[in-house]
């Protein structure tokens, strides 16, 4: 019975991951419709590209389709999001943050680092790079938790997305720990599960109380 649930988590993980990658579609559609990005950041879409590229590389090197197939989808969507976003974004803005060129340069550096590790250091180092990127992505929203607690408003936390993130991280944690036996999979997702549960707890605790100058906690990435 336990093995069945482990296998089920392994089957559901890639599907839920694709659902998470598709989460920014309404936002990007609105950007395309309005022909402007407002104060929206570019960083989440840059992160989707980097995350997707590293995990596609890792999945191919490990010959693990359930890793590289959903992340290939994420990589493709990330590129589309990025291209649409920069079509209407200012060349430089504090909300991006930085400039579009800096995002391209940073992404290029990470991609070249990943390729270098793949050719010269092997699968383990690529996995370690993926862990670092995932931990940074999952942990970065916590910087705004102080604002939520001070204002007693969790208006900026989208509950549906947070719940999907909980499921995504849970399924990957179970699959990585008990099926794949791969720390590069379960370590960042266990952390992501914790961070996502914190966001859900804050949303249920504070709700949409009256707050000001809220900082979005949800990064539209895995």
C-alpha positions as CSV (number, residue, x, y, z in Angstrom):
1,X,0.0,0.0,0.0
2,X,2.8,2.4,0.9
3,X,4.6,1.6,-2.4
4,X,1.4,2.4,-4.3
5,X,1.2,5.9,-2.7
6,X,4.9,6.5,-3.4
7,X,4.4,5.6,-7.1
8,X,1.3,7.7,-7.2
9,X,3.3,10.7,-5.9
10,X,5.9,10.1,-8.5
11,X,3.3,10.1,-11.3
12,X,1.5,13.2,-10.0
13,X,4.7,15.2,-9.4
14,X,5.5,16.0,-13.1
15,X,1.8,16.9,-13.8
16,X,1.6,19.3,-10.9
17,X,4.9,20.8,-11.8
18,X,3.6,21.7,-15.2
19,X,0.5,23.3,-13.6
20,X,2.9,25.4,-11.5
21,X,4.8,26.5,-14.6
22,X,1.5,27.5,-16.2
23,X,0.5,29.7,-13.2
24,X,2.0,33.0,-14.7
25,X,-0.1,32.7,-17.9
26,X,-2.9,35.0,-16.7
27,X,-0.3,37.6,-15.6
28,X,1.5,37.4,-18.9
29,X,-1.7,37.6,-20.8
30,X,-2.6,40.8,-18.9
31,X,0.8,42.3,-19.8
32,X,0.2,41.5,-23.4
33,X,-3.3,42.9,-23.3
34,X,-2.3,46.1,-21.5
35,X,1.0,46.5,-23.4
36,X,2.8,47.4,-20.2
37,X,4.3,45.6,-17.2
38,X,3.7,48.3,-14.5
39,X,5.6,47.4,-11.3
40,X,5.8,43.7,-12.1
41,X,9.2,42.1,-11.7
42,X,11.1,40.3,-14.4
43,X,13.0,38.1,-12.0
44,X,10.4,35.3,-11.6
45,X,10.5,34.7,-15.4
46,X,14.3,34.8,-15.5
47,X,14.2,32.3,-12.6
48,X,11.9,29.9,-14.5
49,X,14.3,29.8,-17.4
50,X,17.3,29.1,-15.2
51,X,15.5,26.6,-13.1
52,X,14.2,24.8,-16.2
53,X,17.6,24.7,-17.9
54,X,19.4,23.3,-14.9
55,X,16.9,20.6,-14.2
56,X,16.5,19.6,-17.8
57,X,20.2,19.2,-17.9
58,X,20.2,17.2,-14.7
59,X,17.3,15.0,-15.8
60,X,18.9,14.2,-19.1
61,X,22.2,13.3,-17.4
62,X,20.4,11.2,-14.9
63,X,18.2,9.6,-17.6
64,X,15.2,10.6,-15.6
65,X,12.2,11.6,-17.9
66,X,10.0,12.6,-15.0
67,X,12.6,15.3,-14.2
68,X,13.5,16.6,-17.7
69,X,10.1,16.4,-19.4
70,X,8.1,18.8,-17.1
71,X,11.1,21.1,-16.8
72,X,11.4,21.2,-20.6
73,X,7.8,22.5,-20.5
74,X,8.8,25.0,-17.8
75,X,11.9,26.1,-19.8
76,X,9.8,26.7,-23.0
77,X,7.1,28.6,-21.1
78,X,9.8,30.6,-19.2
79,X,11.3,31.8,-22.5
80,X,7.9,32.8,-23.8
81,X,7.1,34.7,-20.6
82,X,10.4,36.4,-20.7
83,X,10.2,37.5,-24.3
84,X,6.6,38.9,-23.9
85,X,7.6,40.6,-20.7
86,X,10.6,42.4,-22.1
87,X,8.7,43.5,-25.1
88,X,6.7,45.9,-22.9
89,X,9.2,46.4,-20.0
90,X,11.5,49.4,-19.5
91,X,15.1,48.7,-20.2
92,X,15.9,49.5,-16.6
93,X,13.7,49.7,-13.4
94,X,14.1,49.1,-9.7
95,X,11.1,46.7,-9.9
96,X,12.7,44.4,-12.4
97,X,15.1,44.6,-10.5
98,X,18.1,46.0,-12.4
99,X,18.0,46.0,-16.2
100,X,16.9,43.6,-18.9
101,X,20.5,43.4,-20.1
102,X,21.6,42.4,-16.6
103,X,19.0,39.7,-16.4
104,X,20.3,38.3,-19.8
105,X,23.9,38.5,-18.6
106,X,23.1,36.8,-15.3
107,X,21.1,34.1,-17.0
108,X,23.9,33.5,-19.6
109,X,26.4,33.2,-16.7
110,X,24.3,30.5,-14.9
111,X,23.6,28.6,-18.1
112,X,27.4,28.6,-19.0
113,X,28.2,27.5,-15.5
114,X,25.7,24.6,-15.8
115,X,27.2,23.5,-19.1
116,X,30.7,23.7,-17.7
117,X,29.7,21.6,-14.7
118,X,27.9,19.1,-17.0
119,X,31.0,18.6,-19.1
120,X,33.8,18.8,-16.6
121,X,32.3,18.0,-13.1
122,X,29.5,15.6,-13.8
123,X,25.9,15.1,-12.7
124,X,26.4,15.7,-9.0
125,X,27.6,19.2,-9.4
126,X,24.8,20.1,-11.8
127,X,22.4,18.7,-9.1
128,X,24.0,20.8,-6.5
129,X,23.6,23.9,-8.7
130,X,19.9,23.0,-9.1
131,X,19.6,22.7,-5.3
132,X,21.1,26.2,-4.8
133,X,18.8,27.8,-7.3
134,X,15.7,26.1,-5.9
135,X,16.5,27.0,-2.3
136,X,17.0,30.7,-3.4
137,X,13.7,30.7,-5.3
138,X,11.8,29.0,-2.5
139,X,13.3,31.1,0.3
140,X,13.2,34.6,-1.4
141,X,9.5,35.3,-0.7
142,X,10.2,35.0,3.1
143,X,11.9,38.4,2.9
144,X,8.4,39.9,2.8
145,X,7.0,38.0,5.8
146,X,7.9,40.8,8.1
147,X,5.6,43.1,6.1
148,X,2.7,40.7,6.3
149,X,3.0,40.3,10.1
150,X,3.4,44.1,10.6
151,X,0.4,45.0,8.5
152,X,-1.6,41.9,9.5
153,X,-2.6,41.5,5.9
154,X,-1.8,38.5,3.6
155,X,-3.6,40.1,0.6
156,X,-0.5,39.6,-1.5
157,X,-0.4,35.8,-0.9
158,X,-2.5,34.0,-3.6
159,X,-3.9,31.0,-1.7
160,X,-4.7,28.8,-4.8
161,X,-1.1,29.1,-6.0
162,X,0.3,28.5,-2.6
163,X,-1.8,25.3,-2.3
164,X,-0.6,24.1,-5.6
165,X,3.0,24.8,-4.5
166,X,2.4,22.7,-1.4
167,X,1.2,19.8,-3.5
168,X,4.0,20.1,-6.0
169,X,6.7,20.2,-3.3
170,X,5.0,17.3,-1.4
171,X,4.8,15.0,-4.4
172,X,8.4,15.7,-5.4
173,X,9.7,15.3,-1.8
174,X,8.0,11.9,-1.5
175,X,9.2,10.8,-5.0
176,X,12.7,12.1,-4.4
177,X,13.1,10.6,-1.0
178,X,11.5,7.2,-1.3
179,X,11.5,6.4,-5.1
180,X,14.4,8.2,-6.7
181,X,16.6,8.4,-3.6
182,X,18.0,11.7,-4.8
183,X,18.9,14.4,-2.3
184,X,19.0,17.0,-5.2
185,X,15.2,16.4,-5.6
186,X,14.0,16.0,-2.0
187,X,16.1,18.5,-0.2
188,X,15.0,21.7,-2.1
189,X,11.4,20.4,-2.2
190,X,11.2,19.7,1.5
191,X,12.4,23.3,2.1
192,X,9.9,24.5,-0.5
193,X,7.1,22.5,1.2
194,X,8.0,24.3,4.5
195,X,8.0,27.7,2.9
196,X,4.8,27.1,1.1
197,X,3.1,25.9,4.2
198,X,4.2,29.1,6.0
199,X,2.6,31.1,3.3
200,X,-0.7,29.1,3.6
201,X,-0.6,29.6,7.4
202,X,-0.1,33.3,7.1
203,X,-3.0,33.5,4.5
204,X,-5.3,31.6,6.8
205,X,-4.2,33.6,9.8
206,X,-4.4,37.1,8.5
207,X,-6.6,36.8,5.4
208,X,-7.0,39.8,3.2
209,X,-6.8,42.3,6.0
210,X,-6.3,46.0,5.2
211,X,-2.6,46.4,4.4
212,X,-0.5,48.8,2.4
213,X,2.5,48.6,0.1
214,X,2.3,44.8,0.1
215,X,5.1,42.8,-1.5
216,X,3.9,39.8,-3.4
217,X,5.1,36.7,-1.7
218,X,4.5,34.3,-4.5
219,X,7.2,33.7,-7.0
220,X,5.6,32.3,-10.1
221,X,8.1,29.5,-10.3
222,X,8.7,26.0,-9.0
